[in-house]
């Protein structure tokens, strides 16, 4: 793979056509027309439910609605602030559901994770929210220290987290968790295992939590370990109430493409009744303004760039799962330069290798499994 920005390289056979305006961005390295690219994806005889997103902003939600229509997304589950619920419902109507999260914007972060989250869970419950998110990534050690809290404040086995999990169960909620981060981060950001633990150690408290609370758990980002499908199979075998979502597009593209197509197909076939489609798309109104803020390391500053930002995620995931595409991802992936700075720049991208997942398996992951798990919560 060449280093540097390869936006102007020749188009390969089977790739989407470029926009005539050639508007390049880190979400669209080759200037593709995502509208035509989305329309060219395989026609599915079933809708898609996206169980993992972070939506905010009325203007951005209108752009997101266009993207959802284009890529066949019938329903989306979002981690949004309580004051955003009515705004997002006005735009997306019955197509959106919500996931409760702590108030990470609070000046009193320690309270926000403990009693503050308990109050917030009850507030979300009155809005009909029936999934509660618990974030327990290794970098929680750093975040906790930044606001003067114990380093284990985000761990799933701490008393305040256990209490809030218990409350979520009492409120009739399923539990979503973020357990771990990419192997690339353990090789760099988390190289001090005495501080962060190794990757396997991240799962001890998680498995204990599932043993303690016999409710459905959704582990985000393929359980935090798409690099190790054998480990995920063991995790799913040990815990019947566990489901995994496919969110974090750059991570999924990079790591699933490293597995053979046969290995991926076998894993997806075996666990299709426990896998849920998710994107981790972040929308903000600031994406539609010049000098807009960042989301997932990418910037946008207009309606068209925000459209590309959101559409790129669905195009990449659906292409990864449904087609035999074999080429560079159109989305920049800075993790490549994180581990090999002499070989890659932050605008390079890994190969995206499609797996041609059988239709009956896609039907389960895209619709039947999330429908069976989540529609009873309505």
Secondary structure, 3 states (H helix, E strand, C coil): CCCCCCCCCCCCCCCCCECCCCCCECCECCCECHHHHHHCCCCCCCCEEEEEEECCCHHHHHHHHHHHHHHCEEEEEECCCHHHHHHHHHHHHHHEEECECCCCCCCCHHHHHCHHHHHHHHHHHHCCCCEEEEECCCCHHHHHHHCCCCCCCCCCCCHHHHHHHHHHHHCCCEEEEECCCCHHHHCCCCCCHHHHCCCHHHHHHHHHHHHHCCCCEEEHHHHCCCCCHHHHHHHHHHCCCEEEECCCHHHHHHHHCCCCHHHHHHHHHHHHHHEECCCCEECCHHHHCCCCCEECCEECCCHHHHHHHHHHHHHHHHHHHHCCCEEECCCCCCHHHHHCCCCCCCCCCCEEECCCCCHHHHHHHHHHHHHHHHHHHC
